[in-house]
Each structure stands twice: as C-alpha cells, then as structure tokens.
Amino acid sequence: MKTTRYGATAPMPESLRHFMRSGHHPARSLPCPHCGVAAHKPCQVPSNGRVLAEPHPQRVAARARTVACCPACQVEPTVPCHNNGRALEGGAVHHQRYTEADRSAA
C-alpha cells in the first residue's frame, strides 16, 4: 500500500513553468520549424540527430515573430516582417524585432 503525505499535487500553470526552466533559451518554448523537435526540447541536427546547445536561427525568428511587434515595419505579433510590402525571405525578421522580443520576455 502506497501512502502519500500531501495527497495529489496540483499541476503547475504554464506561465510559471516557463520561468522555472531557467538557463534555457526562450525560443525553446516553441517547436522548431527547422528540425521539427517539439516545444521545450533542444534542437537537433536533422541529418544525424546530434543535440545542439543553442536553438536554430529559424526557431529564434519564429519566437520573435510570435511574441513581439516589429518596430521597423510596424506589424503585430504573428504577422511576418516585410520590406516595401513584400515578406522577408525565409521567414526572417528585422533585428529590432529580436530586441523587442527579448525586452518583452524580461
């Protein structure tokens, strides 16, 4: 017979879980569009599965696109950055949007 001292534990809210993962890059909260790993998992080299210390640039760009407005082209979160009305190639974002995403995370 198994006894528990405090009973069933309550699940941790997702908003707190992100802060508890200290030391991980904030972009790991999203799945990687380059290598396809799930959220909260480290990026891998697609050809051999080697785990990378830092997330792929595409994952970092996806996070910036998801959480921050772009000061350069004045688009809202989730809207791709553009230059003269044309979306930036490969889902890239302006460097100001990275700064804004880091500022909003702090």
C-alpha positions as CSV (number, residue, x, y, z in Angstrom):
1,M,0.0,0.0,0.0
2,K,1.4,3.3,-1.0
3,T,0.8,6.3,1.1
4,T,1.2,9.9,0.2
5,R,2.0,12.6,2.6
6,Y,0.3,15.5,0.9
7,G,-2.1,13.9,-1.5
8,A,-2.4,14.7,-5.2
9,T,-0.3,17.6,-6.4
10,A,-1.7,20.4,-8.4
11,P,-0.5,20.9,-12.0
12,M,1.9,23.8,-12.5
13,P,0.5,26.6,-14.6
14,E,2.2,27.0,-17.9
15,S,3.0,30.7,-17.2
16,L,5.1,29.6,-14.2
17,R,6.6,26.6,-15.9
18,H,8.5,28.9,-18.4
19,F,10.1,30.8,-15.6
20,M,11.2,27.6,-13.9
21,R,13.1,26.5,-17.0
22,S,16.0,28.9,-16.2
23,G,19.0,28.6,-18.4
24,H,17.1,27.6,-21.5
25,H,16.7,29.9,-24.4
26,P,13.2,31.3,-24.5
27,A,12.8,30.1,-28.1
28,R,12.6,26.6,-26.8
29,S,9.0,27.3,-25.8
30,L,8.0,26.8,-29.4
31,P,8.5,23.8,-31.7
32,C,11.5,24.2,-34.1
33,P,10.4,24.8,-37.7
34,H,13.9,23.7,-39.0
35,C,14.5,20.3,-37.3
36,G,10.9,19.6,-36.2
37,V,11.6,18.9,-32.5
38,A,8.7,19.6,-30.0
39,A,8.5,22.6,-27.7
40,H,10.8,22.6,-24.7
41,K,13.2,20.1,-26.4
42,P,16.7,21.1,-27.7
43,C,17.3,21.5,-31.4
44,Q,19.0,18.7,-33.3
45,V,21.0,18.3,-36.5
46,P,18.3,16.8,-38.8
47,S,20.8,14.5,-40.6
48,N,22.3,12.8,-37.6
49,G,20.2,13.7,-34.5
50,R,23.1,15.4,-32.7
51,V,21.7,17.7,-30.0
52,L,22.7,21.4,-30.3
53,A,23.5,23.7,-27.4
54,E,21.6,26.7,-29.0
55,P,18.4,26.7,-30.9
56,H,18.3,27.1,-34.7
57,P,18.0,30.7,-36.0
58,Q,14.7,29.8,-37.6
59,R,13.3,28.9,-34.1
60,V,14.6,32.2,-32.6
61,A,13.0,34.1,-35.5
62,A,9.7,32.2,-35.0
63,R,9.7,33.2,-31.3
64,A,10.3,36.8,-32.2
65,R,7.6,36.7,-34.8
66,T,5.2,35.2,-32.3
67,V,5.7,37.4,-29.2
68,A,6.8,40.8,-30.5
69,C,5.6,43.7,-32.6
70,C,8.2,44.8,-35.2
71,P,9.4,48.4,-34.7
72,A,10.9,48.5,-38.2
73,C,7.8,47.6,-40.3
74,Q,5.1,48.1,-37.7
75,V,3.5,44.7,-37.8
76,E,1.7,42.9,-34.9
77,P,2.8,39.6,-33.4
78,T,2.4,36.5,-35.6
79,V,2.5,38.8,-38.8
80,P,5.7,38.3,-40.9
81,C,8.0,41.2,-41.3
82,H,8.0,42.9,-44.6
83,N,10.1,45.3,-46.7
84,N,8.2,47.5,-49.1
85,G,5.1,45.3,-48.8
86,R,6.9,42.0,-49.5
87,A,7.5,39.5,-46.8
88,L,11.2,38.9,-45.9
89,E,12.7,35.8,-47.4
90,G,12.7,32.6,-45.4
91,G,10.5,33.9,-42.6
92,A,13.3,36.3,-41.5
93,V,12.6,39.1,-39.0
94,H,14.1,42.6,-38.6
95,H,16.9,42.8,-35.9
96,Q,14.7,45.3,-34.0
97,R,12.1,42.6,-33.5
98,Y,14.6,40.4,-31.8
99,T,15.4,43.2,-29.3
100,E,11.7,43.8,-28.7
101,A,11.1,40.1,-28.1
102,D,13.9,40.0,-25.5
103,R,12.6,43.1,-23.9
104,S,9.1,41.6,-23.6
105,A,10.4,38.4,-22.1
106,A,12.2,40.2,-19.3
